[in-house]
Amino acid sequence: MAPPPPYLSTPSATAPVASTRATATTTTMPNGKAAMANGTTLKAEPAIDAAHAANDHARTDENTADGAAPRSAQAQELGTLLSALTHMLLQHVDENHDPATRVLHYVPPRDLAARLHLTFPDAGCDLPSLLAAFQSTLDYSVRTGHPLFMDKLYTGPTPVAIAAELLSVALNINTHVFSVSPVGTLMEMACLRELRRLIGYPTNGSGLTLPGGSMSNLVAMCTARNVMFPSIKTDGLHSLPPLAVFTSVQSHYSVEKSAMILGIGRKYVFAVECTPDGRMLASDLDTQILNAKAQGCLPFFVNATAGTTVLCAYDPVREIAAVTKRHQLWLHVDGSWGGTVMFSDKLRHKLDGVELSDSYVVNPHKMLGVPLQCSCLLVAHPPTTMARANSSKANYLYHAPSPAPGANFADPDSDEEEEPLYDLGNLGLGCGRRADGVKLFLSWKWAGTAGYASRVEAAFARADALRAKVAAHPKLARVMESGETGANVCFWYVPADARADVKGWRERLVKDPREFARVADLTARMRVEMVQRGKILVDYAPLPGPNAVPNFWRVPMNSPAVTDKHLDAIVDEIVAIGDLVSEQDASA
Ligand SMILES: *Cc1c(COP(=O)(O)O)cnc(C)c1O
């Protein structure tokens, strides 16, 4: 057995936590905020401050007295584990900022499984083994908090979001009914209300936090379907002609998947054409709707995307809304990736017309540094509408009629809405629900709306900076020479023999299947090399549709920790890997 790691010697199990806090002096946090001193918070919230002060006073007395109240065994165990974990995590976070740290330590799956000791002892393991397993989890996981992790659309969570998530996890809050989640429910409702306000939805709209954008898209489509065809709740789809859904060729696959799950069928998902820069063509949407009607389908749902996954293109919502209004269809806007521009006065114009939509999704777990999952579905219609669409009678849980005002869910089959609905679970598809509103509320409160706006604006500005570097590099070519203004930067590493005439090569890429395949393969092999080197992590994607192009690098901008130096590192590493793989090809 390995000797106990040094952090085990921290006197965590017995040290009274409150006494450390009571003796803390004012320090300035890296974000410029004053840290707590003696329980007083920086922001003026007199009632809360008074409560904290009283609380701290009581605890300080208790813990500074000779015989501090002994902690329960459960509290001691938690203290031991959390202080060891805190020590490890802080070191991990510091390492993320060290230029020598790799984004990942790649070990092939079988070897990694061996290193992780994935066995289940009869008797529980001892503390050093558990902490060693904590440490391996840190060592072999991908460092999403590393500035050069630009692989997917999320980054490492912010400190406040980690703490807030820990809080709600420790309390095990379940936000199906208000009676077991009074705080979680109200925090979620506050977030959703403010998000609706930012996009101009009516104040009496509804919505839910959900485990991911895909789930939000599914719940949106289900809500729309059941609102528009209420008979489905009892009769199923049998009495109706095939329902039809419309979404652009560049949209997220979860739209098609939702149609698969809801019994609509992927055949009835009509793919709408896009402009060369990835935005849905409203004129083609109209054509496709007429086309579906001519085939005997019942169109009901149009998905527009605010920030597509690969190109970060924004569909023209206002133009699309004119079409959906004419045909009386539900308009959903999937802002899972790019929807956070809603926070910024400078960038909100990308959502122009969004207030005309029926539902909207934004994923704070992507661009806002809130831990996975945290997706918000906003619905422009009242909670009774959403409840009527999705609820079934579960009187054992959703007690009705309500014995205490506000503590229960109103009758979903009644149109009267005197009280807001607090039993949120009845609006969705599941039963128990994670309290994702807690971490969002607390993170948002700490960052401020202006803080979120500047985080998003900075990401877009860095994307512009990276685009400029790519455009200036002789070995790289942008996928879209114009029109690309989102948070993603898309480009190829250009093979040496194509550099003399990049324009001609771009045309050949689309027309010549051999060149298409060569570039698709080159990019994919570069990625294998990238993962093994572990210095940066960036993913690639092809573009589908009539103007399909082969695999290219897609770099999403997100983390506020990214500097100009990191942008250079991304460019240099991709070029170095491209050169390396090309050399291997030449000598093969
Ligand atoms: C990421 C993404 C989704 C899916 O979100 P998850 O939280 O991963 O389920 C949906 N739509 C778009 C446009 C996305 O970029």
The ligand as an SDF file (V2000), in Angstrom:
LIG
                    3D

 15 15  0  0  0  0  0  0  0  0999 V2000
  -24.9360   21.3910  -27.9990 C   0  0  0  0  0  0  0  0  0  0  0  0
  -26.1570   21.6200  -28.7720 C   0  0  0  0  0  0  0  0  0  0  0  0
  -27.3380   20.9330  -28.4800 C   0  0  0  0  0  0  0  0  0  0  0  0
  -27.3710   19.8100  -27.4880 C   0  0  0  0  0  0  0  0  0  0  0  0
  -27.1210   20.2280  -26.1990 O   0  0  0  0  0  0  0  0  0  0  0  0
  -26.7590   19.1100  -25.0930 P   0  0  0  0  0  0  0  0  0  0  0  0
  -26.8050   19.8880  -23.8420 O   0  0  0  0  0  0  0  0  0  0  0  0
  -25.4100   18.5860  -25.4210 O   0  0  0  0  0  0  0  0  0  0  0  0
  -27.8120   18.0560  -25.1760 O   0  0  0  0  0  0  0  0  0  0  0  0
  -28.4860   21.2590  -29.1690 C   0  0  0  0  0  0  0  0  0  0  0  0
  -28.4650   22.2050  -30.1110 N   0  0  0  0  0  0  0  0  0  0  0  0
  -27.3430   22.8800  -30.4420 C   0  0  0  0  0  0  0  0  0  0  0  0
  -27.3970   23.9370  -31.5010 C   0  0  0  0  0  0  0  0  0  0  0  0
  -26.1440   22.5950  -29.7970 C   0  0  0  0  0  0  0  0  0  0  0  0
  -25.0170   23.2230  -30.1540 O   0  0  0  0  0  0  0  0  0  0  0  0
  1  2  1  0
  2  3  1  0
  2 14  2  0
  3  4  1  0
  3 10  2  0
  4  5  1  0
  5  6  1  0
  6  7  2  0
  6  8  1  0
  6  9  1  0
 10 11  1  0
 11 12  2  0
 12 13  1  0
 12 14  1  0
 14 15  1  0
M  END
$$$$
